[in-house]
Amino acid sequence: MRRIWFYPQKPASFRLIWSIVVCLTIGLNSFGCQKIESNRVCLVSSLPRTGVSRQVSDEVVRGIRLAIDEVKEKAGRFTLEYRDLDNSAAASGRWTSEGEAANARMAVQDPDVMAYIGTLNSGAARVSMPILNYADLLMVSPANTAVGLTKPGLGLPGEPNVYRPSGRLNYIRVVPADDLQGPLAADWAFERGVRRVFVIDDAGVYGQGVASLFADRCREQGMTVLDHVSIDPQAAEFKSFVGSVMSADPDLIYFGGSARTKGGQLARDLVSAESEAILLVSDGCRTEAFLEAAGAASLEGRCFATSAGLSPQQADCNEKLLFLRYRQKYGTCPSNGAIHGYEAARLVIRAIADVGQKDRRAIVESAFASQVDDGVLGQWSIDANGDTTLQEVSVSVVRDGKFVHEEVMSTADIGKKDGSR
């Protein structure tokens, strides 16, 4: 049973009524492409552009821009205009419901906007999905992994239909959901000989979801889940809590959350307490911000991170054309965020070009029918729920102060002792 540490759990809420009211009270002001032009379409993204999530958002935006550059800012007969929107508040450095809702409303009201790339955070997607759904505006996420956004019966009651008030689907994600990441992370731990796990989450939509799925799979594998606790992401430190973790004597400590929700501080306090357990974190922590907060040197070889989809391997930087172009433009190899931003943008651009007119519903249907044979991530398509058909999760380890790729696990690897490639 999951417990709360210092942090009373708020009742689960979708804010459905609030979202519907927002949709019905959309203002008349538009943005960006304000003057309707027959040969121009707008593609917007909505991501946190301040705070600890900015680094990942920057990577996603670089991938989007590279995809647009490749087609010379054209989608069929249309000229592409890209708008990089911020859904965060400068004061807090975090995405806000108000910021995300405002971006969605503006996108809906601009008749030249044909697609919306976002969000980075699954909680933010809950806000904008109903707004965009009413307008049949294609939404493609390069990062959302919460299962309830698309998969019936796996999330909270009412999901995902609460995000589809029109009764039609318009949301797609190009990363595998947490019903893959959580269980495969547990299988990876089991294969390494782990038998006693302590599970922690950040009390958020994403963190709770992936941590619960990890814990459930651990139990299925016969591992002992010593406890499952939600921490307060507003806490300054976790030294007292870490004492209770240490007294349980786990082989592995799992954290579902992100650097923004104090994953780095938790890791730092575990190291300070001289924990010898393996630390395994979800993809929200696979960032420079997490390593800076935790102290990368102290995590050397002992902290692992899973990430939905494939992680770029160093060899790819010299072998794949996309990776060469990215390195030439930005001076580094692309991250997971950059790759998924690129794939999201390519999906959108091809759907717009295939339809050849400003018909939002037709563009949504074209995107859902996509069969990607030349993807950076391999061959993939979109299933009936809007999920990618890719079934792989990457595992990275901290080496020389950064996360480096170690192995790939897929559903085909379940039950095998060696999932590496």
N, C-alpha and C positions, 0 to 999 in steps of 0.2 A: 504494500500500500504506500502511495506517495505521501510524504509529509511536507509541511511548509515550515521553513526555518525563518523565524522573525517576520514573515511576510504573509498576512492573511490573504488567502486566495479569493480573488474577486469572482463573482458568479460569471460563468461563460455567457457572452452576449455577442450577437452578430450586429447589433445596432441596425437591424433590418428596417425598422420604422424610420429611424433617422436617415438612412440611405435613400429610402423612397421619397421622404420629404425633400431631401436635397435634390433628387432627380426632378421632382415636380416643381421645384422653385428655382430652376436654373435661370441665371440672369441672361441678359441679352448681349452682354459685352463679350467680345471674342479677343483673340490674341494672335500674335505672329502673322500668319497669312490672312490678314483681315480683309483684303480686297480679293474677291473671288476671281480666280483666273483659270481658264479652261485647260491650260497646259501645265499647270503646276499642282503638285500634291505635297502635303506636309506629313512628315513622320516625326512624332514626338516621343521622348522618353521621360519617365518620371522616376527620379532616383534621389537619395539623400546626397546633397552636394556639399555638406558641411559635416564636421564631427568625425568620429572614428570610422564611419562607413564610407567616407569620401574616397579613400584609396580604392576600395572595391568598385565604387561607382565610376571612378576615373577609368578603371580598366574596362568596364562594360562599355563606356562611351567611346573609348579608343577602338574597341571591336566594331561598334556600330559605324563609326566614321570610316573605318577601313573598308567595310562592306559597301558603303556609299561611294567612296573614292574609286573602288574597283569598277563600278558601273558608270563612272564619270557623272555622278549625280543625276542619273537617268533611270527611270523605271518604265520601259516601253516608250511611249510617246510623251510621257510626263517628265518634267524637271522636278527633282526631289529637293525639298527644303527640310532640313533637320532642326528641330527645336529641343534643346537640352534643358528640361525643366527640373526644378529643385522642389522636393516635397518635404524638406527639413526646415527647422527653425534655427536661425543663426545663434540664438541665445542658448539653446539646449544642445545643438549639434545632432538632433535626432529627427527622424521623420515624424510628421504630425498628421492626425486625421484631417485637420483643417487644410493643411498644405496639399495632401493627396487628393482630397475632394475638390479643391479649387482647380488643380491641374486637370482632373477628369472633366469637370464642368467646362473648362475652357476648350479642351480638345473636342468635346461633343458639339459645342456651339460654333466651332470653326468648320465650315463646309469643305475646306481643302484638306483637313486632317483625315487620313485614311487608315492610320494605324497608331497604336500606343504601345511602346515597349516599356515594360515595367510589371511589377515593381521588384525592388531588391528584397524587401521584407514581406513575408506572407501576411502579417497583420495589416500592412498598408494595402495589400491587394483586396482584402475584405471590404475596405472602404470604397475603392474605385470600381470594383467589378460590377456591382448592380447599376451604377451610373452609366458605365460604358455599354453594359448589356442592353439597356433601354434603347440606346442609339445604334445598336448593331455595329459598334466600332470594334475592330479587331484589336485584341489585347494579347501581346506575346511577352511572357516573362522569361528572362534569362537566369532567374535565380530562385523563384518561389518553390518550396519543397513541401509545404504543409499538405497532408493528404486530403483534407476536407475540401480544399478548393476545387477539386475535380472528381474525387472518387466517392461514389455513393456508399454509405454504410461504414466508412472507415474514419470519418471525422466526427464532429459534434452533431447532435440531432439537428436535422434540417439542412445540413450541408450535403451537396453543393447547391441545392435548388434555391436557397436563399440568395445566391449570387446570380441567379438566372431568372429575374422577374418577368422577362419577356417570354420565357419558355424555350428560348433558343440559346444555342451555345455561341460564344464569341471569344472565349479565353483559351489560350494555348500556352504550354510551357515547354521549353527545349531542354530542361534538366529533369532527370528522374526524381520522383517524389520520395518522401521519407519512408514510405512502406518498403522501399528498396534500401535506402541508406542505413536506417536503423537496424533492420535484421541482418544485413550483410556485415555491418560493424560488429554485431554480436558473434556471427560466424567466424569472423577474423580473430576475435578475442579467444573463442573456444579453441581454434586451431593452434593458437600460441600457448595453450596449456592453462589459460585463465579459468578459474573455477569459482572465485569469490569476487563479486563486483559491487561497487557502491555507485549508485546512479544519482546524478544531480542535474537539475535544469534551472532555467532562469525565470520560470513562471510565465513565459511568453507563449504565444501561439506556436511558433516554430520550435522553440526549445523543449517545451513540454511534449509536443507531438513526437519529435524524433527520439527523445529520451524514453518515452513510454514504449515506443516500438522496439527500441533496443532492449529494454528490460523484459518485455514480453518474450522476445526471441531467446534471451539468456535463459529464462525459465524453461522454455521449450527444449533447449539444449541440455538441461539438467544442471546448469550453473546456479549458484546461490546468489540471489539478489539481496544483499545485506540490508539495504534501505534505498528509498527513492525520495529525495528531498528537493523542494523548490527553495532557492535562495532569493534574497531581496536584491535586485539589481541596483538599488539605490544605496546599498550599504557601502561604507568606506573600506571595510576590510572584513575578513572571514576567519580570523585566527581562532576565535572560540568555537566556531562551527567545525573548523578543520580538526580540532581536537577530538570531536565525536567521530569524525571520519576515520581518523587514525586508530581510535580505540576499537573500531570494527575489524581492523586488520584485513583490508581488501587486497586482492592480487592486482586489481585494476579499478581505477576511478574514471567514470564516464561523465562528461559534461555536455549537455545539449543547450546550446546558446551561442553567444557571439562575444566579440571583444567589447561591443557596445554595452552588453549586459554583464560586464565584470568578469568575463571568462579569464582574462589575463591576471586580474587581481587574485582570483581564486587559485590559479596555477602558482602565482608567486607565494601565496600563503602556504600552499601545500609543500612547496620546495623548502620554505623557511622552517616548516615543521619536520623536515627531513623524511618526508614520505618516500618510500621505496617502491610504491605501487606504480604500475604503468599508468600514464595519463592519456586517455583517448578522448578527443574532442570532435564535435560535429563541424561541418564545413563553414559555419558562421565564424569559427575561430581560426580558420586557415588564412590569416591575414598578418601583415606586418604590424598592425596595431595590437594584435593579441601578443605577438612576440615581444614587442616593446614594453607592454604593460607587465608581462610575465617575467621578463629577463631571459632572452633567448639562450644565453650561455648556460644557464642552469637547467635548461630543458633538453640539452644535447643528447640525442639518442634515446630519450625516455618519453618524449611526448609525440603522439601520433594524431593525425587528423584524417577523417574521411571526407570525401567530397563527391557530390552527385556528378556522375559523368566521368569522362576521362581527364586526367591531368596531363599537361604537356610534359613530355620527357625531353631531356637535353638534346638527344639525337634529332628530335623533330625540328629543332631550330635550324638545323643544317640540311634537312631533307625535304620538308614540305614547303611549297611555294608560299602559302599563307604566312608561315612562320618567318620565312626570309623577308617578306614584305613588311611584316610587323616589326621585325628587328631593325630593318632599314629606316623605318619611319619613327620608331620610338626608342630604339637603342637597347631593347631587351626582348626576351622571349615572351610570348603572350601567356597570361595566366588563365585559369579556368574562367574567370569573369569575362576576360577579353574574348575568349573563344565562344562562350555562350552568347555574348552580346553580338558578336559577328554572325553567328548562326541565326539568331533571332532576326537581325536586320535583313539577312539574305532571304529568309522565309517571307518576310513582309514585302520586300522589293519584288520578288518573283511573283507573289500573289497579285500585287498591283499591276505588274506588267502583263500577266496572263489575262486579267479581266479587261484592261485597256480602257476603263471608264471609271468615273467617280461613283461607284456603286458599293457602298460599305458592306451590304449583305453578301454581294457576289464575291467581294474580296475575302470575307470571312470564310465562305464556302471553298474558295480556291485554296486558302491556307490549310484548311482541314483536309483537303484532298491531296496535299503535297506528298510526293515521294522523293526524298532526297537521296540521290545516288552518289553525289560527289561531296558529301559533307566532311568537314574536318574531323568529325567524330565518327565517321563511317556512314553506312547506309541506315536511314531511319525514316520514319513517317509519323503521323499523328493519329492516335487512336480515337475511338468514339467519344471519349471523355475530354479530349484535348491534351492528353499526355503524350510525350515522346515514347517511341517504342524501344529506345535505348535502355539497356538493362545492366548497366555497369556502374561501379563505384570505385573511386581511386583511394588509395591509402598513401599518405605521406608521413615522413618523419622529420624531426628537426635535426639538421646537420649544418654545421658551420654558420649557425645563426639564422637559418631560414628553413622553410619547409621544402623538402625535396621528394620527388616521386619515389615510391618504393614498390608498389604493386597495384594490380587491378583485380577486383573481384566482380563477378557477375552472377546472375542466377544460375548459370551453368556450372559455377564453381561450388555451389552449396553441397556440402558433404565431402568435398575433396580436401586433402591435406595441404595442397599447394595451389593457391589461386594466382600465383604470380605469372607474369608474361614478360 
